Structure formats: C-alpha cells, structure tokens
C-alpha cells in the first residue's frame, strides 16, 4: 500500500517524508505514524542512554517542535471533522475521536516541556539527561504508541472506507498549505 515514504536515517533522526506523498493524504498520515513510532524508540533511547546524545536530542526536539504539532492539527482540524461528517450509524466514531482529540491536547501540552528540556540540556552541555525528563520521555513514548495503535487500527481504516475523493483532495490541500508546500494541480488521488 505505501511506497517508499521515508529517507534512510542514521539512527539519530526521525526521517523525512517525501512531500509528493501529500497528494495521497491518508498514506502521508500513515507514513507519519511510522515516523512517530520511530520517534518513540528515539525518546526511549535518549531516556536510557548513560551519556546524553545532543545530536539525537536536537533531531527529536526539532521533529517534535515543528512536525508533530502540524500532524496533530491535520487530524484535529481536518481528518477528524471529515470522519464525523461521513460517519454512519454504528461507526461509534465520536467516542473514539473525542478520546484521540483529548490525547492530542495532552500531548500538545507536554511537547513544549520536552522540547525545552532537550534544548536546555543541549545548550548547557549536559553529559546526562535529568531523571525527571527521562521519565517524561518514556511516558510520552508509551502513550504515543498506544495512541498510534488506536489511530491505525480504527481511524485510518474508517477514513479509507468513508472519505470521498473530494474529501481526500481537500485534505491534501489543507495539509500542504499547513506545510507551505504547493501541490501540483490534480495531484490528489
């Protein structure tokens, strides 16, 4: 289903998505979910290493500050409202979407503290990560994995089944605008 979606990374980066994939917004979201699973592994690695890894911390902080927030906006402002409009009796989508939106709000509140903590450790030249921040990284990774499992098992199949081609085109456009990427005309499929 997914083509090659990320560039190879050196184990110290989350990876980069090909912007062309935005033309297929559900595939883009799934690909970003793969990056988020990689993020979880990197967070746990940062939390568990004896010596603080500033290059890894910078990569993680940059992704969390720049791209993770945008991903949550894609879902909260565009994908989830589309699913609500396309729901049919028996989908029970509102309960799940409400839970996921609350989890996005919680994650959004944690992002600033994590990003600031990692960047402060980098600028201070720390050799080890503060125990409290390490625990926050582990907790965030655990919750994010559970969140992704729900999205991948319930929301994404529902989106594939319910969204119309026009819905997908609009979703692609809004996601591209959010990233300041120009889609070529007729690029959505």
C-alpha positions as CSV (number, residue, x, y, z in Angstrom):
1,X,0.0,0.0,0.0
2,X,2.7,2.5,0.9
3,X,5.5,3.3,-1.5
4,X,8.9,4.3,-0.2
5,X,8.0,7.0,2.2
6,X,11.0,8.0,4.3
7,X,14.6,8.6,3.6
8,X,17.0,6.3,5.3
9,X,18.3,7.8,8.5
10,X,21.4,7.3,10.6
11,X,19.6,6.2,13.7
12,X,19.8,9.7,15.1
13,X,16.9,11.1,13.2
14,X,13.2,10.6,12.8
15,X,13.3,10.5,9.0
16,X,12.0,12.7,6.2
17,X,8.7,12.2,4.3
18,X,8.6,12.8,0.6
19,X,6.3,15.8,0.1
20,X,4.9,14.2,-3.0
21,X,3.1,11.8,-0.7
22,X,0.9,14.7,0.4
23,X,-1.1,14.1,-2.8
24,X,-2.3,10.9,-1.0
25,X,-3.1,12.3,2.4
26,X,-4.1,9.1,4.2
27,X,-0.9,7.5,3.1
28,X,1.0,10.6,4.3
29,X,-0.6,10.3,7.7
30,X,0.2,6.6,7.9
31,X,3.7,7.3,6.9
32,X,4.0,10.0,9.6
33,X,2.6,7.5,12.1
34,X,5.7,5.3,11.2
35,X,7.9,8.2,11.9
36,X,6.2,8.7,15.2
37,X,6.8,5.1,16.1
38,X,10.5,5.8,15.3
39,X,10.2,8.9,17.5
40,X,9.1,6.8,20.4
41,X,12.1,4.5,20.0
42,X,14.4,7.5,19.9
43,X,12.8,9.0,23.0
44,X,13.3,5.8,24.9
45,X,16.9,5.6,23.6
46,X,17.5,9.2,24.8
47,X,16.0,8.3,28.2
48,X,18.0,5.2,28.6
49,X,21.5,6.2,27.4
50,X,24.1,6.7,30.1
51,X,25.6,9.6,28.2
52,X,23.4,12.3,26.8
53,X,23.4,12.4,23.0
54,X,23.0,16.1,21.9
55,X,22.7,15.2,18.2
56,X,19.8,12.8,18.9
57,X,18.2,15.2,21.2
58,X,18.3,18.0,18.6
59,X,16.7,15.8,16.0
60,X,14.0,14.7,18.3
61,X,13.3,18.3,19.6
62,X,13.2,19.6,16.0
63,X,10.7,17.0,14.9
64,X,8.5,17.4,18.0
65,X,8.5,21.2,17.7
66,X,8.0,21.5,14.0
67,X,6.2,18.5,12.6
68,X,4.4,16.6,15.4
69,X,2.2,19.6,16.2
70,X,1.4,20.0,12.5
71,X,0.4,16.3,12.3
72,X,-2.0,16.7,15.2
73,X,-3.6,19.8,13.5
74,X,-4.0,17.7,10.4
75,X,-6.1,15.2,12.3
76,X,-7.9,17.5,14.7
77,X,-8.8,20.3,12.3
78,X,-9.3,18.3,9.1
79,X,-9.3,14.5,9.3
80,X,-11.5,14.1,12.4
81,X,-14.1,16.6,11.3
82,X,-14.3,14.8,7.9
83,X,-14.9,11.5,9.6
84,X,-17.6,13.0,11.8
85,X,-19.4,14.2,8.6
86,X,-19.0,10.8,6.9
87,X,-19.9,8.7,9.9
88,X,-22.8,6.2,9.5
89,X,-24.9,4.7,12.3
90,X,-22.9,2.1,14.1
91,X,-19.4,3.7,13.5
92,X,-19.3,4.9,17.1
93,X,-16.7,7.4,15.8
94,X,-17.4,10.3,18.1
95,X,-16.3,8.5,21.2
96,X,-13.0,7.4,19.7
97,X,-12.4,10.8,18.0
98,X,-13.1,12.6,21.3
99,X,-10.6,10.4,23.1
100,X,-8.0,10.9,20.4
101,X,-8.5,14.7,20.5
102,X,-8.1,14.8,24.2
103,X,-4.9,12.8,23.9
104,X,-3.7,15.3,21.3
105,X,-4.4,18.2,23.7
106,X,-2.4,16.4,26.4
107,X,0.5,15.7,24.1
108,X,0.5,19.3,22.9
109,X,0.8,20.5,26.5
110,X,3.8,18.1,27.0
111,X,5.6,19.0,23.8
112,X,6.8,22.4,24.9
113,X,8.3,21.0,28.1
114,X,10.0,18.1,26.3
115,X,11.4,20.3,23.6
116,X,12.6,23.0,26.0
117,X,14.1,20.4,28.3
118,X,16.0,18.7,25.5
119,X,17.2,22.1,24.1
120,X,18.3,23.3,27.5
121,X,20.3,20.1,28.1
122,X,22.0,20.6,24.7
123,X,22.8,24.3,25.4
124,X,24.1,23.5,28.9
125,X,26.4,20.9,27.6
126,X,24.9,18.2,29.9
127,X,26.5,14.8,29.8
128,X,23.4,13.0,31.2
129,X,19.7,13.6,31.0
130,X,17.8,14.7,34.1
131,X,15.9,11.8,35.6
132,X,12.6,13.7,35.5
133,X,12.9,14.5,31.8
134,X,14.0,10.9,31.1
135,X,10.8,9.7,32.8
136,X,8.7,12.2,30.8
137,X,10.2,10.9,27.6
138,X,9.4,7.3,28.4
139,X,5.8,8.2,29.4
140,X,5.3,10.2,26.3
141,X,6.6,7.4,24.1
142,X,4.3,4.8,25.9
143,X,1.2,7.0,25.5
144,X,2.1,7.9,21.9
145,X,2.4,4.2,20.9
146,X,-1.0,3.4,22.4
147,X,-2.5,6.4,20.6
148,X,-1.0,5.4,17.3
149,X,-2.3,1.8,17.7
150,X,-5.9,3.2,18.0
151,X,-5.5,5.5,15.1
152,X,-4.0,2.9,12.8
153,X,-6.5,0.1,13.8
154,X,-9.7,2.2,13.9
155,X,-9.4,5.7,12.4
156,X,-7.3,5.0,9.3
157,X,-9.4,2.1,8.0
158,X,-12.5,4.1,8.7
159,X,-11.1,7.1,6.8
160,X,-10.2,4.8,3.8
161,X,-13.7,3.5,3.8
162,X,-15.6,6.7,4.3
163,X,-13.8,9.6,2.7
164,X,-14.7,10.6,-0.8
165,X,-12.2,11.5,-3.5
166,X,-13.2,15.2,-3.0
167,X,-12.6,14.8,0.8
168,X,-9.1,13.5,0.1
169,X,-8.4,16.3,-2.3
170,X,-9.4,18.9,0.2
171,X,-7.5,17.2,3.0
172,X,-4.4,17.1,0.8
173,X,-4.7,20.8,0.0
174,X,-5.1,21.8,3.6
175,X,-2.2,19.6,4.8
176,X,0.0,21.0,2.0
177,X,-0.9,24.6,3.0
178,X,-0.1,23.9,6.6
179,X,3.4,22.8,5.5
180,X,3.8,25.6,2.9
181,X,4.1,23.0,0.1
182,X,2.4,23.6,-3.2
183,X,0.7,20.6,-4.7
184,X,0.7,20.3,-8.4
185,X,-2.8,20.6,-10.0
186,X,-4.7,17.3,-10.0
187,X,-2.0,15.7,-7.7
188,X,-4.5,14.2,-5.2
189,X,-5.5,10.7,-5.9
